[in-house]
Amino acid sequence: MALLGSIATAQAQNLGNSPFSAFGVGDVNESTGSVRSFGMGNVGVGTPASAYINSSNPALLYYNNRVTFELGLGAQAKILSDEVGEQRDADGSLNYLALALPISKRWSTAVGLRPYSTINYEYTSEGTVAGDATTKTRNSYTGNGNLSEVFFGHGIRIAKRLNLGVSASYLFGLVERESGSQLINATDASLSAEQLVINERTNYNGFQFKGALAYRQPLKDKWSLNLGTVYTIGSDLNTKKRTVQERRLSNDLVLGQNYLGDSITTTTRLPQGIQFGLSVDNGQSLVIGADFSAQKWSEFKSGVSTDKLADTYRIGIGAEYIPNPVSVNSYFQRVAYRAGFSVGKTPLELNGKQVNDVSLHWGFTLPIGGSPRPPEYTQSLLNLGFAVGRRGNGESNTLQENYFRVQLGFSLNSNWFIKPKID
């Protein structure tokens, strides 16, 4: 699909503006794991860890053998540019909340809240009026809203070294989009006095389900190989849209409204997807992993949208290194250092070419306090993740987005339900 117009006139105070989010259900969240995963290039489908909640693959929740709470915050700065000009934006938000609980020695569960997708754009385009060379049309497009996800996952050991995972999510959100049209004439200001605006408010809600497997095979010299896969079942979201036509003055004062029929009740089809991950680790200080994911966004359908999207894929490679996790002499020996790389195709096309997303990641985990001690074995961790990347189709005259993203997370692990012994 072609970009409808230039972003150069978008208002700078509309933080986080991204015309890429104007299509489908917006920018879909690719960072579904923890800050640890983000710092490794969003690698997590095949990388087990007991100190972090791995919601990328519910089968890996089995390794959360202590009560674990996680909070994540995110922020980004970006530069949007095309052949007309460039714009700088920034925003920040809550990334996720999650709580994992061990039910038994073979079963752990987790519940959490995270964003599924975000819509935030504002741009304009100009056109001509047939038969009138002195008059132009100015078209404006804005959109705001998001879909949130409440997830409930389970990881169960079903056989030696083999885990089964299942996850159910409830998706919900409100998206508001506006498109406006105004006549512009340098010699007749009265033509520019009014604008016609179409306002659409769309509510989404529905369920999404995932199935997963994880396998861990010991190798030589304390090394192990980990394999993981996650299948996301295609789902239909209940969708309800209300459309209002408004006449407004140039200062946005509403002169009149016209409800265009009753609310439309329909569905939005979210496509199926598959993820694969593998890693090797020495069980203590070093992890090297890779992920591959693909989703059939060409199957996207909505009764409130005619957008045509493309199938996507993403490849991530990352590593984590902790010099000495049990060091008592050096704090920095207990710090986790991470780095990763991610490359993929987004669902969008500009000028017939699919938009790429390439990013470089790194991060750290800083232990808070000393090493875990009995009986609670409480452990607090401050997690930091960073990424620099670019989205675009490789052509210099089309829209490009250069971004810098930061994630800040807090993890708390504890055996809260163990009663201390009294001598």
Disulfide bonds with the S-S distance in Angstrom:
none
